[in-house]
Amino acid sequence: MEALSEFTLQTSNFAAEFGQVNGGLFNFTSKSGTNQLHGSAFFYLRNEALNAGQPFTHVDPQFRRKNWGGTIGGPVVIPKVYNGRDKTFFFFNLDYFKSNSATDTYSTVPTAKMRTGDFSESLTGRSLGTNPAGGSIMENMIFDPLTNQTVNGQVTRSPFPGNVIPTSRLDPVAVKIQAMLPQPTRSGVLLNWEQKYVLPTTQDIPSFKIDQNVGYKAKFTFYFGQTRYKYLARGDGLSEPITGTRNRDMVATTARINHDYSVTPTLMIHAGFGYVHDLHNDGYLPGTLNYDPLAGLGLVGNFTPGMPLFTGLSSSSGGGMVSTYGLGMGKFTSDINDKPTAVLSATLVRGNHTYKAGGEWRNDPMIYKDVTSAPSYTFSGNETALPYLQTTNIGGGAIGLPYASFLLGLADSASISALSAPDNRKNSWGLYVQDTWKVSRNLTLDYGLRWDYQQAAYEMNYRNGMFGPTIPNPSAGGLLGGMVYEGYGAGRCNCKFTNTYPLAIGPRLGVAYKINAGVPRRLGPGVRRHANWRRDHGARRGLEQPQLPLDVVRQSGRGPAHWPVLQPRGLVQCFSEPGAATPGRNDHLASVLSGPQRWPASEDQSVEHRGAARGVYEPGGGSRLRG
């Protein structure tokens, strides 16, 4: 905030120079140096020692924040070398923020008995009925998947004696994973572990601006700013490599150079070029991210490093291992966006008219790069329940325990996601002319015309494909229905999947009338264009595995399956021959500039010495709105 000299928010009545936005429009003006050296500094502190205790518990959880920074600005002066007074100015700002927030609660982990396969303490003594073989069904009872038998056409099982799994039946991979889990800190099957962890956050925002006057007509401005944001998210209190805590690292860099030139006292030319680089790494802690499950667990299936994801390990009444986001990691994605922009405008003042004309260009990227993709294993009580019931719930009670299924190594389903690295981009252009006409002291008209052209999104390497009804599919014996790929050259359709609407013209009109010194009224009908161009480009690297319904395999009589081996298989790329297909229009993929029409009317009332009030009525409609 210390680096800003002005901030405005426009929610309606946009002038023609503003386009390609349908919501609020933010304008920031950064501070510049002057002929005098000025500076400022600040420091804010929050600490749990300064807080009151929580009601009833009187506990003060750790909550610490520090926010400090400062600014300095003035002329660029190098003694005996350069005197920049009236010519060269600088302004520097630094904002640093650090926070440590602690969590102290209770969660559920497997008890000492459960870790040996003994689930007797999960039994509640409640009877839920009898099975086809005449045996009792007790709440949280676990059944042996190796004892399947058919009675009166129904597949049933025998329970583990005493609700205890023999030690010899415990899966070695599950035992190694279990060894990484924390021990209970108090008795009971549920809420038996004090879950404590701290999530640190750091953010620093340095910025630098330099202004250079060239005579009295020209001025150059250069701005550089960066936001560095690092924090931990999804804390669970677990240690590496089993924790699913996210390690997020984001860096946004902005650089811009502007040039203003006064041709005459009433004619001003403005040109600007900017570049934004945004990097968002949504990763995990190093021990989780770099873990080798084959060497550490003997678990086959990873084609990238990382602890696999294990979910569904608990029962609401029978205990187990509770983890909101699961144990281990999912997909690690890195978002990289490099966005160049350019603007050019001319402003002419003639009497009570202010004319302005100009244009803008920008390139919008959308780059998602999957760095890793570990397998995901989901567990449930199905594997230790009764097959004929096709459920683990009976009359409000449960049978089968997910953690028991886990110790047997029986996953309910497993999957591994494909890695993708699409490099999607879109160019946008805009031209406008407008006039602000001060008709009288009380009446002002603002009218103009804007044209927007937004190119359809494209993948830099043309790796995006879609269903081609006339393309042979080699993986299906040559039957029609293969993939057709956008772009030009070998293996492409020599076409584009989408067409760009070229006539996105939006008229603007704003009327402001001041009834008296305190009550202005505004009316502003107009058309604003914007595009939602998100599109799922394939850009796969040929690795994919569907979900495996393993419980169906077991119920078919072929016995239980331990830890499915997820072997990535290559996807067949059915490239079309050049010119072999010309896809028809696809409204769901087309990059079409929608045109919402707005007719806002507002009234502002200033109350002397007390404040202000505003009422707004904004009806609207739309055209060329695509789903």
Residue pairs with C-beta under 8 A, 6 or more apart in sequence:
1 95
2 31
2 40
2 42
2 69
2 70
2 71
2 93
2 95
3 30
3 31
3 71
3 91
3 93
3 95
3 207
3 209
3 225
4 28
4 29
4 30
4 31
5 29
5 30
5 31
5 32
6 27
6 28
6 29
7 26
7 27
7 28
7 29
8 26
8 27
9 24
9 25
9 26
9 27
10 18
10 24
10 25
10 27
11 23
11 24
11 25
12 524
12 598
12 600
12 602
12 616
12 618
13 446
13 510
13 522
13 524
13 526
13 600
13 602
14 21
14 25
14 508
14 524
14 526
14 528
15 434
15 436
15 446
15 448
15 508
15 510
16 432
16 433
16 434
16 448
16 449
16 450
16 506
16 508
17 345
17 356
17 358
17 432
17 434
17 448
17 450
18 25
19 430
19 432
19 450
19 452
19 506
19 528
19 529
20 428
20 430
20 452
20 454
20 529
20 530
20 531
21 528
21 530
22 528
22 530
22 594
22 596
30 91
30 207
30 209
30 223
30 225
31 71
31 73
31 91
31 93
31 209
32 73
32 89
32 91
32 209
32 211
32 221
33 73
33 74
33 75
33 76
33 89
33 90
33 91
33 209
33 210
33 211
34 73
34 74
34 75
34 89
35 74
35 75
35 85
35 86
35 89
36 74
37 72
37 73
37 74
37 75
38 71
38 72
38 73
38 74
39 70
39 71
39 72
39 73
40 70
40 71
41 68
41 69
41 70
42 67
42 68
42 69
42 70
43 66
43 67
43 68
44 65
44 66
44 67
44 68
45 65
45 66
46 63
46 64
46 65
46 66
47 63
47 64
47 65
48 60
48 61
48 62
48 63
48 64
49 60
51 60
51 63
53 59
53 60
54 60
54 61
59 104
61 102
61 103
61 104
62 100
62 101
62 102
62 198
63 100
63 101
63 102
64 99
64 100
64 101
65 97
65 98
65 99
65 100
66 96
66 97
66 98
66 99
67 95
67 96
67 97
67 98
68 96
69 93
69 94
69 95
69 96
69 205
70 93
70 94
71 91
71 92
71 93
71 94
72 91
72 92
73 89
73 90
73 91
73 92
74 89
74 90
75 83
75 84
75 85
75 86
75 87
75 88
75 89
75 90
76 82
76 84
76 88
76 89
76 90
76 210
77 83
77 84
77 85
82 88
86 213
87 212
87 213
88 210
88 211
88 212
88 213
89 210
89 211
90 208
90 209
90 210
90 211
91 208
91 209
91 210
92 206
92 207
92 208
92 209
93 205
93 206
93 207
93 208
94 204
94 205
94 206
94 207
95 203
95 204
95 205
95 206
96 202
96 203
96 204
96 205
97 201
97 202
97 203
97 204
98 200
98 201
98 202
98 203
99 200
99 201
99 202
100 198
100 199
100 200
100 201
101 198
101 199
101 201
102 196
102 197
102 198
102 199
103 195
103 196
103 197
103 198
103 199
103 235
103 237
104 194
104 195
104 196
105 194
105 195
106 191
106 192
106 193
106 194
106 195
107 191
107 193
107 195
107 237
107 322
108 189
108 190
108 191
108 192
108 193
108 314
108 319
108 320
108 321
108 322
109 181
109 182
109 183
109 184
109 192
109 193
109 321
109 322
110 178
110 181
110 319
110 320
110 321
110 403
111 121
111 184
111 189
111 192
111 319
112 183
112 184
113 119
113 120
113 121
114 121
114 122
114 319
114 320
114 403
115 178
116 167
116 170
117 164
117 165
117 166
117 167
117 169
117 170
117 404
117 407
118 162
118 163
118 164
118 165
119 140
119 142
119 160
119 163
119 164
119 165
119 318
119 401
119 403
119 404
120 162
120 163
120 164
121 189
122 140
122 163
122 189
122 315
122 317
122 318
122 319
122 401
123 138
123 139
123 140
123 141
123 163
124 138
124 139
124 140
124 317
124 397
125 138
125 139
126 138
126 139
126 397
127 136
127 137
127 138
127 139
128 137
128 138
128 139
128 394
128 395
128 397
128 399
129 136
129 137
129 394
129 395
130 136
130 137
131 137
131 151
131 156
131 157
131 386
131 388
132 151
132 152
132 154
132 156
132 388
133 149
133 151
133 156
133 158
135 158
135 159
137 386
137 394
137 399
138 159
138 399
139 317
139 397
139 398
139 399
140 163
140 315
140 317
140 318
140 397
140 398
140 399
140 401
141 159
141 163
141 399
141 400
142 159
142 160
142 163
142 165
142 384
142 399
142 400
142 401
142 404
143 157
143 158
143 159
143 160
143 384
143 385
143 386
143 399
143 400
144 157
144 158
144 159
144 160
144 384
145 157
145 383
145 384
145 408
145 410
145 554
145 559
145 560
146 559
146 560
147 157
147 158
148 155
148 156
148 157
148 387
148 557
149 155
149 156
149 157
149 158
150 156
154 388
155 387
155 388
155 555
155 557
156 386
156 387
156 388
157 386
157 387
160 166
165 404
165 407
165 408
169 408
170 407
170 408
171 407
171 408
171 409
171 562
171 563
172 298
173 297
173 298
173 299
173 409
173 563
174 406
174 407
174 408
174 409
175 407
176 296
176 297
176 298
177 242
177 297
177 310
177 327
178 407
180 238
180 239
180 241
180 242
181 238
181 242
181 321
182 193
182 237
182 238
182 239
183 193
184 192
184 193
185 192
185 193
185 194
186 192
186 193
186 194
189 318
189 319
190 317
190 319
192 319
195 236
195 237
196 237
197 235
197 236
197 237
197 245
198 235
199 231
199 232
199 233
199 235
200 231
200 232
201 229
201 230
201 231
201 232
202 228
202 229
202 230
202 231
203 227
203 228
203 229
203 230
203 231
204 228
205 225
205 226
205 227
205 228
206 225
206 226
207 223
207 224
207 225
207 226
208 223
208 224
208 225
209 221
209 222
209 223
209 224
210 221
210 222
211 219
211 220
211 221
212 219
212 220
212 221
213 219
214 220
216 262
217 261
217 262
217 263
218 259
218 260
218 261
218 262
219 259
219 260
219 261
220 257
220 258
220 259
221 256
221 257
221 258
221 259
221 260
222 255
222 256
222 257
222 258
223 254
223 255
223 256
223 257
223 258
224 253
224 254
224 255
225 253
225 254
226 251
226 252
226 253
226 254
227 250
227 251
227 252
228 250
228 251
229 248
229 249
229 250
229 251
229 252
230 248
230 249
230 250
231 248
232 245
232 246
232 247
232 248
233 245
233 246
233 248
234 244
234 245
234 246
234 324
234 325
235 245
236 243
236 244
236 245
236 323
236 324
236 325
237 243
238 244
238 245
238 323
238 327
239 287
240 285
240 286
240 287
240 288
240 291
241 285
241 287
241 288
241 291
241 296
241 307
241 328
242 288
242 307
242 327
242 328
243 284
243 285
243 288
243 327
244 284
244 288
244 309
244 323
244 325
244 326
244 327
244 328
244 329
244 330
245 284
245 285
245 288
246 282
246 283
246 284
247 283
247 284
247 285
247 286
247 289
248 280
248 281
248 282
248 283
249 279
249 280
249 281
249 283
250 278
250 279
250 280
250 281
251 277
251 278
251 279
252 276
252 277
252 278
252 279
253 276
253 277
253 278
254 274
254 275
254 276
255 274
255 275
256 272
256 273
256 274
256 275
257 272
257 273
257 274
258 270
258 271
258 272
259 270
259 271
259 272
260 268
260 269
260 270
261 268
261 269
262 268
263 269
266 348
266 349
266 350
267 346
267 347
267 348
267 349
268 346
268 347
268 348
269 345
269 346
270 343
270 344
270 345
270 346
270 347
270 358
271 342
271 343
271 344
271 345
272 341
272 342
272 343
272 344
273 340
273 341
273 342
274 340
274 341
274 342
275 338
275 339
275 340
275 341
276 337
276 338
276 339
276 341
277 337
277 338
277 339
278 335
278 336
278 337
278 338
278 339
279 334
279 335
279 336
279 337
280 334
280 335
280 336
281 332
281 334
282 332
282 333
282 334
282 335
283 289
283 332
283 334
283 371
284 306
284 329
284 332
288 306
288 307
288 328
288 329
289 305
289 306
289 329
289 332
289 372
290 305
290 306
291 305
291 306
291 307
292 302
292 305
293 299
293 301
293 302
293 306
293 307
293 308
293 374
294 300
294 302
299 308
299 563
300 563
300 565
300 566
301 308
301 375
301 414
301 416
301 563
301 564
301 565
301 566
301 567
302 308
302 374
302 375
303 373
303 416
303 543
303 568
304 371
304 372
304 373
304 374
304 419
305 372
306 328
306 329
306 332
306 372
306 373
306 374
307 327
307 328
307 329
307 374
308 328
308 329
308 374
308 375
308 376
308 377
309 326
309 327
309 328
309 329
309 330
309 374
309 375
309 376
309 377
310 326
310 327
310 328
310 377
310 379
310 406
311 323
311 326
311 327
311 376
311 377
311 378
311 379
312 326
312 378
312 379
312 380
312 402
312 412
313 320
313 321
313 322
313 323
313 327
313 379
313 402
313 403
313 406
314 320
314 321
314 322
314 323
314 402
314 403
315 381
315 398
315 401
315 402
315 403
316 398
317 397
317 398
318 398
318 401
318 403
319 401
319 403
320 401
320 402
320 403
320 406
321 327
321 403
321 406
326 376
328 374
329 372
329 374
330 374
330 376
331 370
331 372
331 373
331 374
331 417
332 370
332 371
332 372
332 373
333 368
333 369
333 370
333 371
334 368
334 369
334 370
334 371
335 367
335 368
335 369
336 365
336 367
336 369
337 365
337 366
337 367
338 365
338 367
339 362
339 363
339 364
339 365
340 362
340 363
341 360
341 361
341 362
341 363
342 360
342 361
342 362
343 358
343 359
343 360
343 361
344 358
344 359
344 360
345 356
345 357
345 358
345 359
346 356
346 357
346 358
347 354
347 355
347 356
348 354
348 355
348 356
349 355
352 437
352 438
352 439
353 435
353 436
353 437
353 438
354 435
354 436
354 437
355 433
355 434
355 435
356 432
356 433
356 434
356 435
356 436
356 448
357 432
357 433
357 434
358 431
358 432
359 429
359 430
359 431
359 432
360 428
360 429
360 430
361 427
361 428
361 429
361 430
362 427
362 428
363 425
363 426
363 427
363 428
364 425
364 426
364 427
364 428
364 533
365 423
365 424
365 425
366 422
366 424
366 425
366 426
366 457
366 534
367 421
367 422
367 423
367 424
368 420
368 421
368 422
369 420
369 421
370 417
370 418
370 419
370 420
370 421
373 416
373 417
373 418
373 419
373 543
374 416
375 414
375 415
375 416
375 566
376 414
376 415
376 416
376 417
377 411
377 413
377 414
377 563
378 411
378 412
378 413
378 414
379 402
379 403
379 405
379 406
379 410
379 411
379 412
380 392
380 400
380 402
380 405
380 412
380 551
381 392
381 398
381 399
381 400
381 401
381 402
381 404
381 405
382 392
382 400
382 405
382 412
382 551
383 400
383 405
383 408
383 410
383 412
383 551
383 554
383 560
384 400
384 401
384 404
384 405
384 408
384 410
385 391
385 392
385 399
385 400
386 399
386 400
387 554
387 555
389 399
392 398
392 399
392 400
405 411
405 412
408 560
408 562
409 562
409 563
410 550
410 554
410 560
410 561
410 562
411 550
411 563
411 564
412 550
412 551
413 547
413 548
413 549
413 550
413 551
414 547
414 548
414 550
414 564
414 566
415 545
415 546
415 547
415 548
415 566
416 543
416 544
416 545
416 566
416 568
417 544
417 545
418 540
418 541
418 542
418 543
418 544
418 571
419 540
419 541
419 543
420 538
420 539
420 540
420 541
421 539
421 541
422 459
422 463
422 464
422 537
422 538
422 539
423 459
423 460
423 461
423 539
424 457
424 458
424 459
424 460
424 535
424 537
425 457
425 458
425 459
425 460
426 454
426 455
426 456
426 457
426 458
426 533
426 591
427 454
427 455
428 452
428 453
428 454
428 455
428 531
429 452
429 453
429 454
430 450
430 451
430 452
430 453
431 450
431 451
432 448
432 449
432 450
432 451
433 448
433 449
434 446
434 447
434 448
434 449
434 508
435 445
435 446
435 447
435 448
436 444
436 445
436 446
437 444
437 445
437 446
437 447
438 444
439 445
441 514
442 513
442 514
442 515
443 511
443 512
443 513
443 514
444 510
444 511
444 512
444 513
445 509
445 510
445 511
446 508
446 509
446 510
446 511
446 512
446 524
447 507
447 508
447 509
447 510
448 507
448 508
449 505
449 506
449 507
449 508
450 505
450 506
450 507
450 508
450 529
451 504
451 505
451 506
452 504
452 506
452 529
452 593
453 500
453 502
453 504
454 500
454 504
454 531
454 533
454 591
454 593
455 500
455 591
456 496
456 497
456 498
456 499
456 500
456 533
456 590
456 591
457 498
457 533
457 535
457 591
458 464
458 486
458 496
459 486
459 537
459 539
461 539
462 485
462 486
462 487
462 488
462 492
463 485
463 537
463 538
463 539
463 540
464 485
464 486
464 497
464 535
464 537
464 538
464 539
465 483
465 484
465 485
465 486
465 538
465 573
466 483
466 484
466 486
466 497
466 583
466 586
466 589
467 481
467 483
467 484
468 481
468 482
468 483
468 484
468 493
468 574
468 576
468 581
468 583
469 480
469 481
470 480
470 580
470 581
471 480
471 481
471 482
471 483
471 484
471 574
471 576
471 580
471 581
472 478
472 479
472 480
472 482
472 574
473 479
473 480
473 481
473 482
473 483
473 572
473 574
474 482
474 572
474 574
475 572
475 574
476 482
482 574
482 576
483 573
483 574
483 575
483 576
484 493
484 574
484 576
484 580
484 581
484 583
485 491
485 492
485 493
485 573
485 575
485 576
486 492
486 493
486 495
486 496
486 497
487 493
487 494
487 496
488 494
488 578
489 578
490 575
490 578
491 573
491 575
491 576
491 578
492 575
492 576
492 578
493 576
493 578
493 579
493 580
493 581
493 582
493 583
494 578
494 579
495 581
495 582
495 583
497 583
497 586
497 589
498 585
498 586
498 589
498 590
498 591
499 585
499 590
500 591
501 592
501 593
501 624
504 529
504 593
504 595
505 527
506 526
506 527
506 528
506 529
506 595
507 526
507 527
508 524
508 526
508 527
509 524
509 525
509 526
510 522
510 523
510 524
510 526
511 522
511 523
511 524
512 520
512 521
512 522
512 523
513 520
513 521
513 522
514 520
514 521
515 521
517 606
518 605
518 606
518 607
518 608
519 603
519 604
519 605
519 606
520 603
520 604
521 601
521 602
521 603
521 604
522 600
522 601
522 602
522 603
522 604
523 599
523 600
523 601
524 598
524 599
524 600
524 601
525 597
525 598
525 599
525 600
526 597
526 598
527 595
527 596
527 597
527 598
528 595
528 596
528 598
529 593
529 594
529 595
530 593
530 594
530 596
531 591
531 592
531 593
531 594
532 594
533 591
535 589
540 571
542 568
542 570
542 571
542 573
543 568
543 569
543 570
543 571
544 568
544 569
544 571
545 566
545 567
545 568
545 569
548 564
550 561
550 564
553 561
554 560
554 561
587 626
587 627
588 626
588 627
590 626
592 624
592 626
593 624
594 622
594 623
594 624
594 625
594 626
595 622
595 623
595 624
595 625
596 620
596 621
596 622
596 625
597 620
597 621
597 622
597 623
598 618
598 619
598 620
599 618
599 619
599 620
600 616
600 617
600 618
601 616
601 617
601 618
602 614
602 615
602 616
602 617
603 614
603 615
604 612
604 613
604 614
605 612
605 613
605 614
606 612
607 613
